[in-house]
């Protein structure tokens, strides 16, 4: 949100309860109440915008149920609002390693973590099957170490569908760069785009 506003974009920050997010207010940003699982709410709030970023999660609702509902509502609502670009945040455990095995499918992967990751698999599959030609979408997948306090590098590295080689971490500010770059100049479509911090030097 901050990166988008800094680049001169008009931003609508949609949250469940605006009163809980007084820190989001700044020039160029409107903080509004909305429900990403409701197609009507998505359509009403997305109207007039060029792109949408989905970065929500709920831990009090089964993961497959929540991310399935958000995918369906975004597909319907954004299409109705004629918004042509959707970026949604995925989770690194759905990516493949060098051997072509998803991290979440490793024999020793914790069952509770796998259950949560499965929600993002459902989301990806619904987007892949349900998006029409007027909605271009991309699942941007940060590494497991997504750190709000990390020092930004000012850049990032990417891979399609697989874990990015090297240290698996990224600062929030560097992830924001990747998201805004893909909104302003789309380079990837209908895939999982893994992002990770730039290497030093």
N, C-alpha and C positions, 0 to 999 in steps of 0.2 A: 504494500500500500504506500509506504513512504517513498519507495523508488519510483512508483508510477506518478505520484504527486510531484516529485522532484523533476521528472521529465516533462511536466506540464500537462499531464492527463487529468481529466475530471474523473474522480473516483467515487464510487458508491460502496461503502463498507457495510455489508449485510451481516448482522449478528442476531442472536435470539433475544437479547435484552440490552439495548443501547445504554441503559443506566449503569450497567456493569463495565462499560468500556469508555470511561471519560478520557482516557489517554489517546484514543484514536482520533479525536477531533483536531483538525489542522486545516489551513487554507487549501481549497480544492478537493476536500474530502467531506462527503455527507455520510453520516452514520445512521443507518435505518434498521428497523426491525423487519425480519423476514424469516422464511422457512424454506430451506433448500430441498426439503422433501415434498413440497407442495408446488405442482406445476404452475398454478395460478399466481402464487407469490413470486416464483422465478420470472414468469413472463412479465408481470407488472413492474418489478424492480429492474429487470434487465433492459427494458425498452429504451431505445435511444443510445445504448452503449455499443461499442465496437467489439468487445471481448469480455469474457467472464473467467475468473479464476476461482476454482473450488478448493478450499483448504480446510474444510471443517471435518470434525470427527466427533463421535459420541461413544463413551465407554459404558453408558447405561442401557444401550440398545445392542442386541446381537449384531456383530459386524456385517454379516451378509445381508441382514435385513436393512440396516441403515444405509450402507453404500449402494445396495440395490435400489432403494427408494430414491436416493439422491441422483443416481444415474438416470433413472426413468424420468424424474422431474426435470432435470437439466435438459435432457433430450427434447422433451415436450415443450418446456417453458422457453428455452432459448430459441427453438425453432419458431415458436409462435411470435416471439419478440424480434425475430429476424436478426439475431446476434450470430455472427458467422464464425466465431472462434472461441473455443473452450479449452482452458488449461486446467487440469486437475492434478493434485498432488498424490503420488502413489507412495509405496513403501518398499524399501530396498530388499526385503526378504522375498519379494516376488520376482526378482531378477535372477538370471542364470549366471552360474560361475563359469570358469574357463572350460569345464567339462560338459557344459550344457545342461546342468542340473539346477533347478530353482533352489535358492537357499532354504526356503520353507519346506522343501521336500527331502532334506537331509534326514537320515534316520534318527539323529540325536536332537533334532530341532524341537523345542518345547511346544507341547500341544496347545497351550493357551495362546502362545504367540502365533502359531499356525492358524488358529481359529480367527484371530484378528486380521491376519494377512489375507485370509480367504475372502474377506469382504472386498478388498481391492481387486482381487482376481475377478469376482463377480462384476464389479464396476467396469473393469476393462472389457470383459466379454459383452456386457450390455451395450457399452458405447460402440464397440466394434460391430455388433450385429444391428444396432438400432439407429445409428447416425445416418441421416440422409445426406445428399450431396451439398446441401446448403449449410451444414454445420461441420466445420473442420475442428478436430479435437486432438489433444496431445496429453498423455500422462507423463508428467515430469516427476522423476523419482530421485530424491536426495539419498545420500548414504545414511547408514544407521546413526552415525554421529552428526546429527543436525544440531548445531550449537549456537544458541542466541548470543552467547558471550564471546565466541571465537573472534579473533582478529580477521577482518576481511582481507582477502588477497587481491581483490579487484578483478578477478577473472574466475574461470571455471573450465572444467574438462567434461566431455560428454561421451557416451556410448549408447548404442541403440539395443535395448533388451538385455544387456549384460552389465555386470558390475564393472565400474571404471577401475582400471589398474591403478595401484598405488594406494596411499592412505585414504581410508574411507571416511572422510569428514568434510563438512562445509559449514561456513558461517551463514546465518540468515541473510545477511546483506549480499553475499555472493549468489545464493539461491535466487534472490530477488532479481539480480542482474540477468540470470538465465531466463526467468519467467518473462521479464519485460522485453528482452531481446527477441524471444519467440513470439511475443504479441506484436511488436513493431515490425519485425522482419521474419515471418514464419519460415523456418528451414526444415521442420520435421512435422509429420502428420500421421495420426492414427497409429502411433507406436508408443512404447515405453522409452522415454529418453532419460537415461541415468545421468546425473550431474554430480560432480565432485570438485573440490577446491583445486585451484591451480597449484602446481608444484613450485617450491621456492627456486629462485635462480633461473 
